[in-house]
Amino acid sequence: MRRPKLRDWPVIQQLRGEDPWGLGRAARSARTEEVHARTDDADRVVPSVCPFCAVGCAQRIHVKDEQVVHVDGDADSPISRGRLCARGSSTGELVTGPARERRVKYRRPHGTEWETLDLDTAMDMIADRVIATRRETWEDTDEQGRTLHRTMGIGSLGGAALDNEENYLIKKLFTALGVVQVENQARI
């Protein structure tokens, strides 16, 4: 890195130039002239919704070379008007953070170690368990013969990080399966 010459210092430019108050050109250095927003280099901007709560604040995801480079609020959103809370501002870290697990991890019953599974195997395991539990715990009627069509062997406790659409789909899926114990952490 080159060492700046005395004449390049903003205070010298301010005193010698036409900007004695330091509000214009005198306040800018060569380094300042080189700086630009990282959003300027984005290949595209993808509209999205904040994943942290059910409010549904709109976000703009700036992508360069298929990597997230910045996340900001969408000013056209009637909900957040371009603002993000502290959690919403950390969406980029949620997606790009080095600690994010990108593989399916599974620990067998009574196991002490995690193993990596491929997604298809994990999805098949979940589906098999849901079908078996539903079959084993299905209740057609109660003691008085009233129709129930339910299972009490499956329950769902959703997280507040799910948005409205995800919660709606979960409720719809579990209701279709006959699950009646469906709750959300945000409501508790």
Secondary structure, DSSP 8 states (H G I E B T S, - for coil): -----GGGSHHHHHHHSS-TTSSSGGG--HHHHH---GGGG-SEEEEEE-SSSTT--EEEEEEETTEEEEEEE-TT-TTTTT---HHHHTHHHHHH-TT---SEEE--TT-SS-EEE-HHHHHHHHHHHHHHHHHHHEEEE-TT--EEEEEEEEEEEE-TTS-HHHHHHHHHHHHHTTEEEEEETTT-
